[in-house]
Amino acid sequence: MVTVTLPDGSERQVTRGTTVLDFAASIGAGLAKATLGARLNGDKEIVDLRSPLNADCSIEIVTTKSDAGLHVIRHSASHIMADAILRLWPDCKLAIGPSTDQGFYYDIDLEHRISDEDLRRIEAEMAKVIKEDTPFERHTVDRSESLDRFRKAGEIYKVELIEGFDPADELSVYRHGTTAFEDLCRGPHVPSTGHIKAFKLMKVAGSYWRGDEKRQVLQRIYGTAFPSKKELNLYLERLEEAKKRDHRKLGKELGLFMFHPSAPATPFFLPKGTVIYNQLQDFMRSKYLEYGYDEVITPQILDVELWKRSGHWDKYKENMFFTSFDKAEYGVKPMNCPTHALIFGSALKSFRDLPLRLADFGRLHRYERSGVTAGLTRVRSFCQDDAHIFCRNDQIGDEISAVIKMLNEVYETFGFTDFKIYLSTRPDVSVGSDEVWEEAERGLREALAANDIAFEVNEGDGAFYGPKIDFVVFDALQREWQLGTVQLDFNMPERFDLEYVNSEDTRSRPVMIHRAILGSLERFMGILIEHFGGNFPLWLAPVQVRVINISDAQKDYAREVVKKLEAHGVRVDTDFGNSRIGGKIRDARNARLPFIAVIGEREKENDSVAVQAHGGVDLGPSPVDDFCLMLQEKIAAREI
């Protein structure tokens, strides 16, 4: 017998060799029906539902209702899609087909170019595979035999994958279908093809094998799958809404930003977009004042020796821009942290000077391949609401707590009230000793515990110099966006030999906390455009009020209204053209303006305006002075 511990701490005794599925069935038939696999002993990897329990372990059953279960469903759908493709085009060569946060894809090598019409053909063939309802069967296979079999089948990509695996690792394949489709795979999968209830193929795009621009160009077929048709339809509805909110589309329509081949993947902010950009910076500056930050300005081009000293040369060299002059090589700044270390080290500090909080809106440059750049959300030149806190060890908890408090206030201002928190641990490529990393990770765990914050561990996703806490928000369409980050760093102070005079009049090493809340302002602005659908809250809107007249007889009065609004700090534009009033109102609504002030003879006589708000909401007449004060109060409060 073996002892199996459930998430609630309870224990069950089962016969050695009992499968995950049988164990779930012993708890309840409903659980067994929903079971897709399990996590054992806290391992991130999911084991197949037919895996035996051969030793004492803790178990977390993965079901169709969990995010992990959704990945299993989608991975299974990718196998079914590959099977369908081979049935339609037997000469196709398969590369890889993983699940993703949005669905799944499969990279294929096929001379025939897949069209939208072909996607529908593949869907129909997938439906046949699903109707067959054949089991997904896992088989452990011999490495040399598998290599021989895949070579004979001409599956060059599978051969390359196997050759890249550690020979000591177990090799497995999954089979299903009446054609005995077989794919190299660790699993897990749903019990049978009939468990895929709702799927749709979305698009086809080009991709390089293994992301290498020098390798074969493949066709990548994207799809998605859900446990039910209801969930799929909801996703597709949100996808349509996302297309309407696409920040690249709205950015052009609203005149916010542009791109030009002269500066690839580098945005030009137009006057209206610049207003939003500056409002974001001003907002963060108000928070800096409240939370005791000092703003600094640092150089953009620095000697490469600095980047070698900081460790960025080894980690980020391929993503940096370089220039040479005076027989020396310089790197264009991809991040601010080394420059802040130089500022700290420029004069000896006392323990009484700490914490020192340095904020920097410096422009950063990172090389992103053209294939991954996307509007404002992935650019080559950007600015972060970046800051670094230098503190004593005994100040770590209070400083991280203050950052979390500030972060909550900032996100609430934009309507982001629901988010996930992840603790990201040491990556494979990192600097520093095991002891330093253990101390840093312990510091972050203690700070999260002190603030009673639930979090998930994201193994191996920390920065190369230290672990971090990442904050993921949900936008209006319930999409996830990673924004804020707090990173604890004992390594860079060591590399830059940073010291302060402690209370015993000897030297100590400070701790460096890396911190961003909005992250890249460019990316955050793209997220905001889509979150609000271009209908910005009053305080952020480039134009807050449009004043329009019904006829020429009200022009002079309308100009007086504009002057009063501007005197109260309101951003105003006008439409005094000869169009009909209905057309003027329609144009203002299409421009997504927070308020429209309509002026006719009645308003002129009563020193008032007729007010309409976002969405055509008629607020009725308002005295001009009252309207100005109302706007002024809402702007000051940064109301949503």
C-alpha positions in Angstrom: 0.0 0.0 0.0 1.0 3.6 -0.6 -0.1 6.8 1.2 -1.6 9.5 -1.0 -2.0 13.0 0.4 -4.7 15.3 -1.0 -4.5 19.1 -1.2 -6.6 19.5 1.9 -4.1 17.5 3.9 -6.2 14.4 4.2 -4.6 11.0 3.4 -5.8 7.8 1.6 -4.2 4.4 1.4 -4.3 2.8 -2.0 -2.8 -0.3 -3.6 0.6 0.3 -5.1 0.2 0.7 -8.9 -3.3 2.3 -8.7 -3.6 4.7 -11.6 -4.4 8.4 -11.2 -7.8 7.7 -12.9 -8.6 4.9 -10.5 -7.6 7.0 -7.5 -10.0 9.8 -8.7 -12.8 7.2 -9.2 -12.3 6.1 -5.6 -13.1 9.6 -4.5 -16.1 10.0 -6.8 -17.5 9.1 -10.2 -17.9 12.8 -11.1 -14.3 13.6 -10.3 -13.1 10.6 -12.4 -15.2 11.8 -15.4 -13.5 15.2 -15.2 -9.9 13.9 -14.6 -7.3 14.6 -17.2 -4.2 13.9 -15.2 -2.4 14.9 -12.0 0.5 16.8 -10.4 2.5 14.7 -8.0 4.5 16.0 -5.1 4.0 19.6 -6.2 5.7 19.0 -9.5 4.7 21.5 -12.2 4.6 18.8 -14.9 1.3 16.9 -15.3 1.3 13.1 -15.4 -1.0 11.1 -17.5 -4.3 9.9 -15.9 -3.1 6.3 -16.5 0.1 6.8 -14.5 0.6 4.4 -11.6 1.0 5.6 -8.0 4.0 3.5 -6.9 5.2 5.4 -3.8 3.9 7.7 -1.1 3.0 11.1 -2.7 0.9 14.2 -2.6 -1.5 14.6 -5.4 -3.4 17.4 -7.2 -6.0 16.0 -9.6 -6.1 18.1 -12.8 -9.7 18.4 -14.2 -11.4 20.0 -17.2 -12.3 23.0 -15.0 -8.7 24.0 -14.3 -6.2 26.1 -16.4 -3.9 23.0 -16.5 -6.8 20.9 -17.7 -7.5 23.3 -20.5 -3.9 22.9 -21.7 -4.4 19.2 -21.7 -7.5 19.6 -23.8 -5.8 21.9 -26.2 -2.7 19.7 -26.5 -4.9 16.8 -27.4 -6.7 18.9 -30.0 -3.3 19.7 -31.6 -2.7 16.0 -32.0 -6.1 15.5 -33.6 -5.4 18.4 -35.9 -2.1 16.9 -37.0 -3.9 13.5 -37.6 -6.5 15.3 -39.7 -3.8 17.1 -41.7 -2.0 13.9 -42.5 -5.2 12.2 -43.6 -5.7 15.1 -46.1 -2.1 15.6 -47.1 -0.1 12.4 -46.4 3.2 14.0 -47.6 3.1 16.6 -44.8 6.0 16.6 -42.3 5.1 17.4 -38.7 7.3 19.7 -36.5 5.8 20.6 -33.0 2.3 21.2 -31.7 2.1 22.6 -28.2 -0.8 24.1 -26.3 -0.8 27.9 -25.5 -2.6 30.2 -23.2 -5.0 31.0 -26.1 -5.3 27.6 -27.8 -2.8 25.5 -29.7 -0.8 25.3 -32.9 1.0 22.9 -35.1 4.0 23.7 -37.3 4.0 21.7 -40.5 6.2 21.4 -43.5 3.9 21.1 -46.5 4.3 22.2 -50.1 0.6 23.0 -50.4 -0.2 26.4 -49.0 -3.0 26.2 -46.4 -5.9 28.5 -47.1 -8.9 29.6 -45.1 -10.9 27.1 -47.1 -8.4 24.4 -46.1 -8.9 25.3 -42.4 -12.6 24.4 -42.8 -11.6 21.1 -44.5 -9.2 20.3 -41.6 -12.0 21.1 -39.1 -14.3 18.7 -40.9 -11.6 15.9 -40.8 -11.0 16.7 -37.1 -14.7 16.2 -36.4 -14.4 12.7 -37.9 -11.4 11.8 -35.7 -13.3 13.0 -32.7 -16.4 11.0 -33.7 -14.3 7.9 -33.8 -13.7 8.3 -30.1 -10.5 6.3 -30.0 -8.3 6.3 -26.8 -5.1 8.3 -26.5 -2.5 5.6 -25.6 0.9 6.3 -24.2 3.8 4.1 -25.2 7.4 4.2 -23.9 9.7 3.6 -26.9 13.3 2.8 -27.6 15.4 5.8 -28.7 17.2 4.0 -31.5 14.1 2.3 -32.8 12.2 5.6 -32.8 15.0 7.4 -34.7 15.0 4.6 -37.3 11.2 4.7 -37.7 11.0 8.5 -38.0 13.9 8.6 -40.4 12.2 6.0 -42.7 9.0 8.0 -42.5 10.9 11.2 -43.6 9.9 13.0 -40.3 13.1 15.0 -40.2 11.8 17.4 -37.5 11.0 14.5 -35.1 14.4 13.0 -35.7 16.1 16.3 -34.8 14.0 16.6 -31.6 14.9 13.1 -30.5 18.6 13.7 -31.2 18.4 16.8 -29.0 16.9 14.9 -26.0 19.0 13.7 -23.1 19.7 10.0 -23.8 18.9 9.2 -20.2 15.4 10.6 -20.5 12.4 8.3 -21.1 11.0 8.6 -24.6 7.3 8.3 -25.2 4.7 8.6 -28.0 0.9 8.9 -28.0 -1.3 7.0 -30.4 -4.9 7.4 -31.3 -7.3 7.1 -34.2 -8.3 4.4 -36.7 -5.2 5.3 -38.7 -3.0 4.7 -35.6 -1.7 8.3 -35.7 1.5 8.4 -33.6 3.3 11.5 -32.3 6.4 12.0 -30.2 5.0 13.4 -26.9 5.3 13.4 -23.1 1.6 14.0 -22.7 -0.7 14.0 -20.9 -3.9 13.8 -23.0 -7.6 13.4 -22.6 -8.8 9.8 -22.3 -10.0 9.6 -25.9 -10.6 11.8 -28.9 -14.3 12.0 -28.1 -13.5 14.2 -25.1 -12.8 17.2 -27.3 -16.1 18.9 -27.3 -15.5 22.4 -28.8 -12.7 23.6 -31.1 -12.1 26.0 -33.9 -9.1 26.6 -36.2 -8.3 30.3 -36.3 -5.6 31.1 -38.8 -2.4 30.1 -40.6 0.9 31.9 -40.4 4.6 31.4 -41.3 7.1 30.4 -38.7 10.8 29.5 -38.7 11.8 26.0 -37.4 13.0 26.5 -33.9 12.6 30.3 -34.3 15.8 30.5 -36.3 15.5 32.8 -39.3 18.1 30.8 -41.1 16.1 27.5 -40.9 13.1 26.1 -42.8 10.0 28.3 -43.1 7.0 26.3 -41.9 3.3 26.8 -41.8 1.9 27.3 -38.4 -1.8 26.5 -38.0 -3.5 28.1 -35.0 -6.6 26.8 -33.2 -8.3 26.8 -29.9 -10.4 24.4 -27.9 -12.6 24.6 -24.8 -14.4 22.1 -22.6 -17.8 23.2 -23.9 -19.3 25.0 -26.9 -20.6 27.7 -24.6 -17.1 28.6 -23.4 -15.8 28.5 -27.0 -18.6 30.9 -28.2 -17.8 33.2 -25.3 -14.2 33.2 -26.3 -15.0 33.9 -29.9 -17.3 36.8 -28.9 -14.5 38.3 -26.8 -12.1 37.8 -29.8 -14.4 39.8 -32.0 -14.6 42.5 -29.4 -10.8 42.5 -29.1 -10.6 43.1 -32.8 -12.7 46.2 -32.4 -10.5 47.3 -29.6 -7.2 46.5 -31.2 -4.9 49.4 -30.2 -3.3 49.5 -33.6 -6.7 50.1 -35.2 -7.9 52.6 -32.6 -4.5 54.3 -32.4 -4.8 55.2 -36.1 -8.5 56.1 -35.9 -8.0 58.4 -32.9 -4.7 59.9 -34.1 -2.6 58.7 -31.1 0.5 57.2 -32.7 2.1 56.0 -35.9 5.0 53.9 -37.1 7.4 54.6 -40.0 10.0 52.4 -41.8 12.7 54.9 -40.9 12.5 53.7 -37.3 11.2 50.0 -37.4 9.2 49.0 -34.3 9.7 52.4 -32.8 6.5 54.5 -32.2 6.0 58.1 -33.1 3.5 59.6 -30.6 1.2 62.2 -32.2 -0.1 65.2 -30.2 -3.1 63.4 -28.8 -1.1 60.3 -27.9 1.5 62.4 -26.3 -1.1 63.9 -24.0 -2.0 60.4 -22.7 1.7 59.5 -22.4 2.5 62.6 -20.4 -0.6 62.1 -18.2 0.7 58.6 -17.3 4.1 60.0 -16.4 2.6 62.9 -14.4 0.4 60.4 -12.5 3.4 58.3 -11.6 5.3 61.4 -10.5 2.5 62.2 -8.1 3.0 58.8 -6.6 6.7 59.2 -6.4 6.2 62.4 -4.4 3.8 60.6 -2.1 6.1 57.5 -1.6 9.4 59.3 -1.2 11.1 58.7 -4.6 13.8 60.9 -6.1 13.7 61.2 -9.9 17.0 61.0 -11.8 18.0 61.3 -15.5 20.8 59.0 -16.7 22.8 58.6 -20.0 21.5 56.5 -22.8 24.8 55.4 -24.2 27.4 53.8 -21.8 30.7 52.0 -22.2 30.3 48.2 -22.8 32.5 47.6 -19.7 29.6 48.8 -17.6 27.3 46.2 -19.1 29.9 43.5 -18.7 30.3 44.4 -15.0 26.5 44.4 -14.4 26.1 41.0 -16.1 23.8 42.3 -18.9 26.5 41.7 -21.5 26.3 37.9 -21.1 22.5 37.8 -20.8 21.3 40.6 -23.1 24.1 41.2 -25.6 22.0 39.9 -28.5 19.2 42.3 -27.6 21.3 45.4 -27.3 22.3 48.1 -29.8 25.9 49.2 -30.0 27.9 52.1 -31.3 31.7 53.0 -31.4 33.5 56.3 -31.1 36.9 57.4 -29.7 38.2 53.9 -30.3 35.8 52.5 -27.7 32.6 50.5 -27.9 29.4 51.6 -26.2 26.0 50.1 -25.6 22.7 51.8 -25.9 20.9 51.4 -22.6 18.4 48.5 -22.4 17.7 49.1 -18.7 18.4 51.6 -16.0 19.7 49.5 -13.1 23.5 49.8 -13.7 23.3 53.6 -14.0 21.4 53.8 -10.7 24.1 51.6 -9.1 26.7 54.2 -10.3 24.7 57.0 -8.7 24.5 55.1 -5.4 28.2 54.4 -5.5 29.2 58.0 -6.4 29.3 59.0 -2.7 29.5 57.1 0.5 26.1 56.7 2.2 25.2 56.2 5.9 22.6 53.8 7.2 20.5 56.9 8.0 20.4 57.7 4.2 18.6 54.5 3.5 16.3 53.6 1.9 17.3 55.6 -1.2 14.6 55.4 -3.9 15.7 56.4 -7.4 13.1 56.7 -10.2 14.0 57.1 -13.9 11.8 57.6 -17.0 14.9 57.1 -19.2 14.4 55.9 -22.7 15.5 52.3 -23.3 16.3 50.4 -26.4 16.2 46.7 -27.0 16.5 44.8 -30.2 13.4 42.7 -30.9 13.1 40.6 -34.0 10.7 42.0 -36.6 8.6 38.9 -36.3 7.7 39.5 -32.7 7.1 43.2 -32.6 3.5 44.2 -32.3 2.1 47.7 -32.2 2.9 49.3 -28.9 3.0 46.1 -26.9 6.4 44.9 -28.3 8.7 47.8 -29.5 12.4 48.5 -29.7 12.4 51.9 -28.0 10.4 52.5 -24.8 10.3 54.1 -21.4 9.5 52.4 -18.1 8.2 53.8 -14.8 11.4 52.3 -13.5 12.8 52.6 -10.0 15.5 51.1 -7.8 15.4 51.1 -4.0 18.7 50.7 -2.1 18.0 49.6 1.4 19.3 47.7 4.5 18.3 44.1 5.0 16.0 45.0 7.8 14.1 47.4 5.5 13.3 44.9 2.8 9.9 43.9 4.1 8.7 47.5 4.6 9.9 48.6 1.2 8.3 45.7 -0.7 5.0 46.3 1.3 5.1 49.9 0.3 5.6 49.0 -3.4 2.6 46.6 -3.2 0.5 49.3 -1.6 1.5 51.8 -4.3 0.8 49.2 -7.0 -2.7 48.5 -5.7 -3.5 52.2 -5.7 -2.2 52.7 -9.2 -4.0 49.7 -10.7 -7.3 50.7 -9.0 -7.1 54.1 -10.7 -7.2 52.3 -14.1 -10.0 49.9 -13.0 -7.6 46.9 -12.7 -9.0 45.4 -9.4 -8.4 41.7 -10.1 -5.0 40.3 -10.6 -2.7 37.3 -10.1 0.6 37.3 -8.3 3.5 35.0 -9.1 6.8 34.4 -7.4 9.4 33.8 -10.0 12.5 31.8 -8.9 16.1 31.3 -10.1 16.4 30.8 -13.9 18.9 28.4 -15.5 21.2 31.3 -16.5 21.9 33.5 -13.5 24.6 35.1 -11.4 25.3 34.8 -7.7 25.7 32.0 -5.2 23.0 29.6 -4.0 23.1 31.2 -0.6 22.3 34.7 -2.0 19.5 33.3 -4.1 18.0 31.5 -1.2 18.1 34.6 0.9 16.5 36.7 -1.8 13.7 34.2 -2.4 13.1 33.9 1.3 12.8 37.7 1.5 10.2 37.9 -1.2 8.2 35.0 0.4 8.2 36.7 3.8 7.1 40.0 2.2 4.1 38.3 0.5 3.2 36.4 3.7 3.4 39.7 5.7 0.8 41.2 3.3 -1.4 38.1 3.4 -1.0 37.7 -0.4 -1.8 34.5 -2.2 0.7 33.7 -5.0 1.7 31.0 -7.4 5.4 29.9 -7.9 6.7 30.4 -11.4 9.8 28.2 -11.3 12.8 29.4 -13.2 11.3 32.7 -14.4 13.3 35.1 -12.2 15.7 37.8 -13.5 19.2 36.6 -14.0 20.3 38.6 -10.9 17.5 37.8 -8.5 14.0 36.4 -7.9 10.9 38.6 -8.5 7.2 39.0 -7.8 5.2 39.6 -11.0 1.7 41.1 -11.1 -0.7 40.0 -13.8 -3.9 42.1 -14.3 -7.2 41.2 -16.1 -8.5 43.8 -18.6 -12.1 44.5 -19.6 -12.1 41.4 -21.8 -10.6 39.2 -19.0 -7.3 38.9 -20.8 -4.2 38.6 -18.7 -1.4 41.2 -18.9 1.8 41.0 -16.9 2.5 44.5 -15.6 4.2 45.2 -12.3 7.4 43.5 -11.0 9.4 43.7 -7.8 12.8 42.1 -7.9 15.1 41.5 -5.0 18.8 41.7 -6.0 21.8 41.0 -3.8 24.1 40.4 -6.8 24.4 43.8 -8.5 25.4 45.6 -5.2 28.2 43.0 -5.0 29.3 43.5 -8.6 29.4 47.3 -8.2 31.0 47.0 -4.7 28.2 49.2 -3.2 28.6 50.0 0.5 27.1 52.1 3.2 28.3 52.9 6.7 26.2 50.9 9.2 25.2 51.7 12.7 28.4 50.1 14.0 30.5 52.5 11.9 31.7 49.6 9.6 30.8 48.9 6.0 27.8 46.9 4.8 26.3 46.0 1.4 22.9 47.4 0.5 20.1 45.4 -1.0 18.8 46.6 -4.4 15.1 46.3 -5.2 14.1 46.7 -8.8 10.6 47.9 -9.2 8.2 48.8 -12.1 4.4 49.2 -11.8 3.1 50.2 -15.3 6.1 48.6 -16.9 6.8 50.0 -20.4 4.6 53.1 -20.9 4.3 52.2 -24.5 3.0 48.7 -23.7 0.8 50.0 -20.9 -0.7 52.6 -23.2 -1.5 49.9 -25.8 -3.2 47.8 -23.0 -5.2 50.9 -21.8 -6.5 51.7 -25.4 -7.9 48.1 -25.6 -9.1 48.0 -21.9 -11.1 51.2 -22.4 -11.9 50.5 -26.1 -10.6 54.1 -26.8 -13.1 55.6 -24.4 -10.6 57.0 -22.0 -11.6 58.2 -18.6 -11.8 62.0 -18.4 -8.4 62.7 -16.8 -6.6 60.7 -19.5 -8.6 61.7 -22.6 -6.5 63.8 -25.0 -9.7 65.9 -25.6 -12.0 66.1 -22.7 -14.8 68.2 -24.1 -15.9 69.1 -27.6 -18.0 72.3 -27.8 -20.4 72.4 -30.8 -22.9 75.0 -31.9 -26.2 74.6 -33.6 -25.8 77.7 -35.8 -23.5 80.6 -36.4 -25.6 82.7 -34.1 -24.0 80.9 -31.1 -20.4 81.1 -32.2 -19.3 84.0 -30.0 -20.9 82.6 -26.9 -19.4 79.2 -27.7 -16.0 80.7 -27.8 -16.6 82.2 -24.3 -17.5 78.7 -23.1 -14.3 77.4 -24.5 -12.2 80.1 -22.7 -13.9 79.2 -19.4 -13.3 75.5 -19.8 -9.6 76.1 -20.6 -9.3 78.4 -17.6 -10.3 75.4 -15.5 -7.6 73.3 -17.0 -9.9 71.3 -19.4 -8.6 70.1 -22.7 -11.2 71.4 -25.3 -11.7 71.2 -29.1 -14.5 72.7 -31.1 -16.7 72.0 -34.1 -18.1 75.3 -35.4 -18.5 74.1 -39.0 -21.6 74.2 -41.1 -22.7 70.6 -40.7 -26.0 69.7 -39.2 -26.0 69.3 -35.4 -26.8 65.5 -35.7 -23.6 65.0 -37.8 -21.5 67.0 -35.4 -22.7 64.9 -32.4 -22.1 61.7 -34.4 -18.6 62.8 -35.2 -17.9 63.6 -31.5 -19.2 60.2 -30.4 -17.0 58.5 -33.0 -14.0 60.4 -31.6 -14.9 58.7 -28.2 -14.8 62.0 -26.4 -15.9 62.0 -22.7 -18.2 65.0 -23.0 -19.9 67.0 -25.6 -21.2 70.5 -24.9 -24.0 71.5 -27.3 -24.9 75.1 -27.6 -28.1 76.5 -29.1 -30.1 79.6 -28.5 -31.6 78.4 -25.3 -28.1 77.6 -23.9 -26.8 81.0 -25.1 -29.7 82.8 -23.3 -29.3 80.8 -20.1 -25.5 80.9 -19.9 -25.5 77.1 -20.0 -24.5 74.1 -22.1 -26.4 70.9 -23.0 -24.2 68.0 -21.9 -23.8 64.6 -23.4 -21.4 62.0 -21.9 -19.7 58.8 -23.2 -22.1 56.6 -25.1 -24.6 59.3 -25.9 -25.8 59.7 -22.4 -27.9 62.9 -22.2 -27.1 64.7 -19.0 -29.3 67.7 -19.9 -28.6 71.4 -19.5 -26.0 72.7 -17.0 -24.8 76.2 -16.1 -21.4 76.7 -17.6 -19.7 77.4 -14.3 -21.2 74.3 -12.7 -20.1 72.2 -15.7 -16.5 73.6 -15.4 -16.3 72.8 -11.7 -17.7 69.3 -12.2 -15.1 68.6 -14.8 -12.3 70.1 -12.7 -13.3 67.9 -9.7 -13.5 64.7 -11.8 -10.2 65.3 -13.4 -8.5 66.0 -10.1 -10.0 62.8 -8.6 -8.9 60.8 -11.7 -12.3 59.2 -11.8 -12.9 56.3 -14.2 
